[in-house]
């Protein structure tokens, strides 16, 4: 009799576990009425008009510069000029180039007051380059957004190609 009770108890406890599991699995059906969609989520873009009105603003005379034709092996440079058109001091924390052939020679490192101007000098080394180039320069500042992208463009022609053109 004790064995029979134990057997019945084990059956009901295991049966109960099976019933609970079956209920959980059945409740995970395909009802999508409670799914979260992108419409249910609020994304804060961080944009606050009042804050931005008090920040510095970097305004470049030009964001793209085309060197035109560059003879392979030449080092060419360009001076980007900008103005702080914002309401507080502009600070450039870094100037990063997209590859080793392009470098920032110098840039204004002191804080630039509203209305003042600054410069960023970029150099491109065309050694072992040929064809069209497009290199980016990232200027990291205390503006919002904090990164401005500048580009240099050009067409690097190797000396062999120039000699062939001269012979024609």
C-alpha positions in Angstrom: 0.0 0.0 0.0 2.8 2.4 0.8 4.4 1.7 -2.5 1.1 2.3 -4.3 0.7 5.7 -2.5 4.3 6.7 -3.5 3.7 5.6 -7.0 0.5 7.6 -7.2 2.2 10.7 -5.6 5.1 10.4 -8.1 2.6 10.1 -11.0 0.7 13.2 -9.9 3.8 15.3 -9.3 5.3 14.4 -12.6 2.0 14.8 -14.3 1.6 18.2 -12.7 5.0 19.2 -14.1 4.0 18.0 -17.5 0.7 19.9 -17.4 2.4 23.1 -16.3 5.1 22.8 -19.0 2.4 22.1 -21.6 0.4 25.1 -20.5 3.5 27.4 -20.7 4.4 26.1 -24.2 0.8 26.5 -25.4 0.7 30.1 -24.1 3.7 30.9 -26.2 1.6 30.8 -29.4 1.8 33.2 -32.3 -0.4 35.9 -30.8 1.5 39.1 -31.9 -0.8 41.5 -30.2 1.6 41.9 -27.3 4.8 42.1 -29.3 6.9 45.3 -28.9 7.5 47.2 -32.1 9.6 50.2 -32.9 6.5 52.3 -32.6 6.4 51.4 -28.9 10.0 52.5 -28.2 10.9 56.1 -27.6 14.3 57.1 -28.9 15.9 60.2 -27.4 18.0 61.8 -30.1 19.7 64.0 -27.6 18.7 67.1 -29.5 17.9 70.0 -27.2 17.5 73.3 -29.1 18.3 75.4 -26.1 21.6 73.6 -25.4 22.7 73.8 -29.1 21.9 77.5 -29.2 24.7 78.1 -26.6 27.3 75.8 -28.2 30.1 76.7 -30.5 29.6 76.0 -34.2 32.4 75.4 -36.7 31.7 76.7 -40.2 34.2 75.9 -42.9 34.9 78.1 -46.0 34.9 74.8 -47.9 34.6 71.1 -46.9 36.0 69.6 -50.1 39.2 70.6 -51.8 40.3 69.2 -55.2 44.0 69.4 -55.9 43.4 68.5 -59.5 46.3 66.7 -61.1 49.1 65.6 -58.8 52.4 64.2 -60.0 53.2 60.9 -58.2 55.7 61.5 -55.4 54.6 65.1 -54.8 53.6 66.3 -51.4 50.7 68.8 -51.6 49.0 70.7 -48.9 45.9 72.7 -48.3 44.8 75.1 -45.6 41.2 74.7 -44.5 39.8 77.9 -43.0 36.9 78.1 -40.6 35.0 80.4 -38.3 33.3 79.8 -34.9 29.8 80.9 -35.7 28.4 79.7 -32.4 27.9 81.3 -29.0 30.8 79.8 -26.9 34.5 78.9 -27.3 35.3 76.3 -30.0 37.9 73.7 -29.1 39.4 71.3 -31.6 40.5 68.2 -29.7 41.8 66.2 -32.6 42.2 66.0 -36.4 42.2 62.5 -37.8 43.0 61.4 -41.3 41.8 58.4 -43.1 45.2 57.0 -44.0 48.9 57.4 -43.6 49.4 59.3 -46.8 47.3 62.2 -45.5 48.3 64.1 -42.3 47.3 67.1 -40.4 50.4 69.3 -40.4 48.9 71.9 -38.0 45.7 73.2 -36.7 44.5 76.0 -34.3 44.9 74.5 -30.8 43.8 77.4 -28.7 40.1 78.0 -27.9 38.5 80.0 -30.7 36.1 82.6 -29.4 32.7 83.3 -31.2 33.4 85.2 -34.4 37.1 84.3 -34.5 38.7 82.2 -37.3 41.0 79.2 -37.3 42.9 77.0 -39.7 43.7 73.3 -40.3 46.6 72.5 -42.6 46.5 69.1 -44.4 49.2 67.4 -46.4 48.8 64.6 -48.9 51.9 62.5 -49.9 51.3 61.0 -53.4 54.2 58.6 -53.2 53.2 55.2 -54.7 49.7 56.4 -55.4 48.0 56.7 -58.7 44.5 57.5 -60.0 41.7 59.3 -58.4 42.0 59.9 -54.7 39.4 60.9 -52.1 40.7 61.1 -48.5 38.7 62.1 -45.5 39.8 64.3 -42.5 37.7 64.1 -39.3 37.8 67.2 -37.1 36.8 66.4 -33.5 35.4 69.5 -31.6 33.2 70.4 -28.7 30.3 71.2 -31.1 27.1 69.2 -31.6 27.7 67.1 -33.7 31.2 66.8 -32.5 32.7 65.5 -35.8 33.0 67.4 -39.0 34.3 65.6 -42.1 36.5 67.3 -44.7 37.7 65.8 -48.0 40.6 66.2 -50.3 40.4 65.0 -53.9 42.7 64.7 -56.8 44.1 62.7 -59.7 47.6 61.3 -59.1 49.4 60.7 -62.4 52.6 58.7 -62.3 55.7 59.9 -64.2 55.6 57.1 -66.8 52.1 58.3 -67.9 53.3 61.9 -68.2 56.3 60.8 -70.4 53.9 58.9 -72.7 51.6 62.0 -72.9 54.6 64.2 -73.7 55.7 61.9 -76.5 52.3 62.1 -78.3 
